[in-house]
Amino acid sequence: MTITDHDIPLAVRDHGGLGEPVLLLHGLGGTLESWDAVHLAGHRTLAMDLRGHGHSGDGPWDWEKALDDVEAVIAHFALGNPVVAGHSLGGMLAVQWALRHPDCPAIVNLDGLRSAENDPGNYPGIDPTRELAALKAAFDAQAAAMALPLSPEMRARFPARALTERDGQVYARPGAALLEAVRHSPEFRDTIPLLRRVGCPALVVIPAQDPPGAPASELMPAFRRGVRRDLTGLPDAVRVEEIAASHDMLAEQPKTVSGLMTAFLTGIGQ
């Protein structure tokens, strides 16, 4: 359904279920369908399209506005004080939700810690200068392409929910402006400092693998070493798990993700 009593329309899928509510937030470029294969026994689950994504309305990217969108969904469905779980960008929002709501029962962050475009010091063991320059160029090209209409061949690479039509042309969502606003924000570049301030129980799941078919490179293994290094010394309430998957863990290992989340949520309720 779509909520219309808010600044922008917000699309939500209520998966139902009994038990305490969990609100699911997808990653940058994703939609609420990203969570379709995740099942949390003993919980009522709902997923939403973030602003500028899926069937939700357009609006400039602002982290506080995005959190206001989450507030609107929770109020509309009378969820009270739910667990907020997110993948990638959604995981970053979950961390900020916990800081806005210190009484939150728990959050889940699935590899929503930092952007791969980062400080060279976050790649221990290598000099990433050349590879980071290539990565920036690739992201710049991707952002520029998002502003252009898609050819029929390109449309086939996107789920229908991530497409929109304007003036007879088909475009991908989110648009280039939102993509760039997220990409260059400090919160997206590194959420780990914010995670250190979280007081509620938190599950953080990090990947152990590169995406299938990715070219051989030392960059991402070094990136993961930096993340592991910087996740040491977290508050006792934060639990870190590593999974045999890439960043796209919701698609690659939905049963494992479901099991980790269910066990965590069951544990905090005891």
C-alpha positions as CSV (number, residue, x, y, z in Angstrom):
1,M,0.0,0.0,0.0
2,T,1.0,3.6,-0.3
3,I,0.8,6.1,2.6
4,T,-0.4,9.5,1.4
5,D,-0.7,11.4,4.7
6,H,3.0,12.4,4.7
7,D,5.2,14.9,2.9
8,I,5.8,12.4,0.1
9,P,4.0,9.2,-0.7
10,L,5.6,6.1,1.0
11,A,5.1,2.6,-0.4
12,V,5.0,-0.2,2.3
13,R,4.5,-3.9,2.1
14,D,3.1,-5.5,5.2
15,H,4.2,-9.1,5.4
16,G,2.1,-9.8,8.5
17,G,3.1,-12.2,11.1
18,L,2.6,-12.4,14.8
19,G,4.9,-10.9,17.5
20,E,6.9,-7.8,17.9
21,P,7.1,-5.6,14.7
22,V,10.2,-5.2,12.6
23,L,10.5,-2.5,9.9
24,L,12.9,-3.4,7.0
25,L,14.9,-0.8,5.1
26,H,16.6,-1.6,1.8
27,G,19.9,-0.3,0.4
28,L,20.7,2.4,-2.1
29,G,19.2,1.6,-5.5
30,G,17.1,-1.2,-4.0
31,T,13.4,-1.5,-3.2
32,L,11.2,-3.1,-0.5
33,E,11.3,-6.3,-2.7
34,S,14.9,-6.8,-1.5
35,W,13.5,-8.3,1.6
36,D,11.0,-10.7,0.0
37,A,13.1,-13.9,0.7
38,V,13.8,-13.0,4.4
39,H,11.4,-14.5,6.9
40,L,11.5,-13.7,10.6
41,A,9.6,-16.3,12.6
42,G,7.7,-14.8,15.5
43,H,7.7,-11.3,14.2
44,R,5.4,-9.0,12.2
45,T,7.5,-7.6,9.4
46,L,7.0,-4.6,7.1
47,A,9.2,-3.3,4.4
48,M,9.2,0.2,2.9
49,D,10.5,1.9,-0.2
50,L,12.9,4.7,0.9
51,R,12.3,8.2,-0.6
52,G,13.3,8.4,-4.2
53,H,13.1,4.6,-4.6
54,G,10.6,2.1,-5.8
55,H,7.0,3.4,-5.6
56,S,7.7,6.0,-2.9
57,G,7.7,9.7,-3.8
58,D,10.6,11.9,-4.8
59,G,12.3,14.2,-2.4
60,P,15.8,15.6,-1.9
61,W,18.0,13.2,0.1
62,D,18.4,14.3,3.7
63,W,19.1,11.8,6.5
64,E,16.7,13.5,8.9
65,K,14.0,13.6,6.3
66,A,14.5,9.9,5.6
67,L,14.2,9.2,9.3
68,D,11.0,11.3,9.4
69,D,9.7,8.9,6.6
70,V,10.4,6.0,8.9
71,E,8.6,7.7,11.7
72,A,5.6,8.2,9.4
73,V,5.4,4.5,8.5
74,I,5.6,3.5,12.1
75,A,2.9,6.0,13.1
76,H,0.6,5.0,10.3
77,F,0.7,1.3,11.2
78,A,0.7,2.0,14.9
79,L,3.9,-0.1,15.4
80,G,4.8,1.6,18.6
81,N,8.5,1.0,19.2
82,P,9.6,-1.5,16.5
83,V,13.0,-3.1,15.7
84,V,14.5,-1.3,12.7
85,A,16.6,-3.4,10.4
86,G,18.4,-2.3,7.2
87,H,20.7,-3.4,4.5
88,S,23.5,-1.1,3.3
89,L,22.0,2.4,3.2
90,G,19.1,1.0,5.2
91,G,21.5,-0.3,7.8
92,M,23.0,3.2,8.1
93,L,19.6,4.6,8.7
94,A,18.9,1.9,11.4
95,V,22.0,3.2,13.3
96,Q,20.8,6.7,13.1
97,W,17.3,5.6,14.2
98,A,18.9,4.1,17.3
99,L,20.6,7.4,18.1
100,R,17.3,9.3,17.5
101,H,15.4,6.7,19.6
102,P,17.7,5.5,22.5
103,D,14.8,3.4,23.8
104,C,14.6,1.4,20.5
105,P,14.4,-2.3,21.4
106,A,17.1,-3.3,18.8
107,I,18.5,-2.6,15.4
108,V,20.0,-4.7,12.6
109,N,22.7,-3.5,10.2
110,L,23.5,-5.7,7.3
111,D,26.8,-4.3,5.8
112,G,25.7,-0.7,6.2
113,L,29.0,0.5,7.6
114,R,30.9,2.6,5.1
115,S,31.3,3.3,1.4
116,A,34.0,1.6,-0.6
117,E,35.0,5.2,-1.7
118,N,37.0,5.9,1.5
119,D,40.1,7.1,3.2
120,P,43.2,5.2,2.0
121,G,43.9,4.4,5.7
122,N,40.8,2.2,5.7
123,Y,42.5,-0.3,3.4
124,P,45.2,-1.8,5.6
125,G,48.0,-3.7,3.9
126,I,47.9,-2.0,0.5
127,D,48.3,1.3,-1.2
128,P,44.9,1.8,-2.7
129,T,45.5,5.1,-4.5
130,R,45.2,3.8,-8.1
131,E,42.3,1.5,-7.4
132,L,40.4,4.1,-5.5
133,A,40.8,6.5,-8.5
134,A,39.4,3.8,-10.8
135,L,36.6,3.2,-8.4
136,K,35.7,6.9,-8.2
137,A,35.7,7.1,-12.0
138,A,33.3,4.1,-12.2
139,F,31.0,5.6,-9.7
140,D,31.1,9.0,-11.5
141,A,30.1,7.3,-14.7
142,Q,27.3,5.3,-13.0
143,A,25.9,8.5,-11.5
144,A,26.0,10.3,-14.9
145,A,24.2,7.3,-16.5
146,M,21.4,7.5,-13.9
147,A,20.4,10.9,-15.3
148,L,19.8,9.5,-18.8
149,P,16.9,7.5,-20.2
150,L,17.4,3.8,-20.4
151,S,17.7,1.8,-23.6
152,P,15.4,-1.3,-23.8
153,E,18.5,-3.5,-23.2
154,M,19.4,-1.5,-20.0
155,R,15.8,-1.7,-18.7
156,A,16.0,-5.4,-18.6
157,R,18.8,-5.2,-16.0
158,F,16.5,-3.4,-13.5
159,P,13.5,-4.8,-11.6
160,A,10.3,-3.1,-12.7
161,R,9.9,-1.5,-9.3
162,A,13.1,0.4,-9.8
163,L,12.0,2.1,-13.0
164,T,9.9,5.2,-13.7
165,E,8.6,6.9,-16.8
166,R,8.9,10.6,-17.7
167,D,8.0,12.2,-21.0
168,G,7.8,8.9,-22.7
169,Q,11.2,7.8,-21.6
170,V,12.1,5.2,-18.9
171,Y,14.6,6.1,-16.2
172,A,16.1,4.1,-13.3
173,R,15.4,5.1,-9.7
174,P,16.9,6.6,-7.7
175,G,17.8,9.6,-9.8
176,A,21.3,11.0,-10.2
177,A,20.7,13.9,-7.7
178,L,19.7,11.6,-4.9
179,L,22.5,9.1,-5.7
180,E,25.1,11.9,-5.5
181,A,23.7,13.4,-2.4
182,V,23.9,10.0,-0.6
183,R,27.3,9.1,-2.0
184,H,29.0,12.3,-0.9
185,S,27.5,12.6,2.6
186,P,29.8,11.9,5.6
187,E,27.2,9.5,7.1
188,F,27.4,7.3,4.0
189,R,31.2,7.4,3.9
190,D,31.5,6.0,7.4
191,T,28.8,5.0,9.9
192,I,31.1,3.1,12.3
193,P,31.7,6.2,14.5
194,L,27.9,6.5,14.9
195,L,27.6,2.8,15.7
196,R,30.0,3.3,18.6
197,R,27.3,5.6,20.2
198,V,24.4,3.1,19.9
199,G,23.1,2.0,23.3
200,C,20.4,-0.5,22.3
201,P,21.1,-4.1,21.2
202,A,22.4,-4.2,17.7
203,L,23.3,-7.0,15.2
204,V,25.9,-6.1,12.6
205,V,26.4,-8.6,9.8
206,I,29.5,-8.2,7.5
207,P,30.4,-10.0,4.3
208,A,33.4,-12.3,3.8
209,Q,33.4,-12.4,0.0
210,D,33.6,-10.3,-3.1
211,P,30.5,-10.3,-5.4
212,P,30.3,-13.3,-7.7
213,G,32.2,-12.6,-10.9
214,A,34.0,-9.5,-9.5
215,P,37.5,-9.0,-11.0
216,A,40.4,-10.1,-8.9
217,S,41.6,-7.2,-6.8
218,E,43.2,-6.5,-3.5
219,L,40.9,-3.5,-2.8
220,M,37.9,-5.2,-1.3
221,P,39.8,-7.7,0.9
222,A,41.7,-4.8,2.2
223,F,38.5,-2.9,2.7
224,R,37.0,-5.8,4.7
225,R,40.2,-5.9,6.9
226,G,39.7,-2.2,7.6
227,V,36.1,-2.8,8.6
228,R,37.0,-5.7,10.9
229,R,39.8,-3.6,12.5
230,D,37.5,-0.7,13.2
231,L,34.7,-2.9,14.6
232,T,36.8,-3.8,17.6
233,G,36.0,-2.2,20.9
234,L,32.3,-1.7,20.2
235,P,29.8,-1.4,23.0
236,D,28.9,-4.7,24.6
237,A,25.3,-4.4,23.2
238,V,26.6,-4.6,19.6
239,R,27.0,-8.2,18.2
240,V,29.1,-8.7,15.0
241,E,28.6,-11.7,12.7
242,E,30.4,-12.5,9.4
243,I,28.6,-14.3,6.6
244,A,29.9,-16.3,3.6
245,A,28.4,-13.9,1.1
246,S,29.1,-10.6,-0.6
247,H,27.5,-7.2,0.1
248,D,24.4,-8.6,-1.8
249,M,23.8,-11.0,1.1
250,L,20.0,-10.6,1.0
251,A,19.9,-12.1,-2.5
252,E,22.7,-14.6,-1.9
253,Q,22.0,-16.0,1.5
254,P,18.5,-15.0,2.6
255,K,18.0,-18.2,4.8
256,T,21.3,-17.5,6.6
257,V,20.4,-13.8,7.1
258,S,16.9,-14.8,8.3
259,G,18.4,-17.3,10.8
260,L,20.9,-14.8,12.2
261,M,18.2,-12.1,12.6
262,T,15.7,-14.4,14.1
263,A,18.2,-15.8,16.6
264,F,19.3,-12.3,17.6
265,L,15.7,-11.0,18.0
266,T,14.7,-14.0,20.0
267,G,17.7,-13.5,22.2
268,I,17.0,-9.9,23.1
269,G,13.4,-10.8,24.0
270,Q,14.6,-13.3,26.7
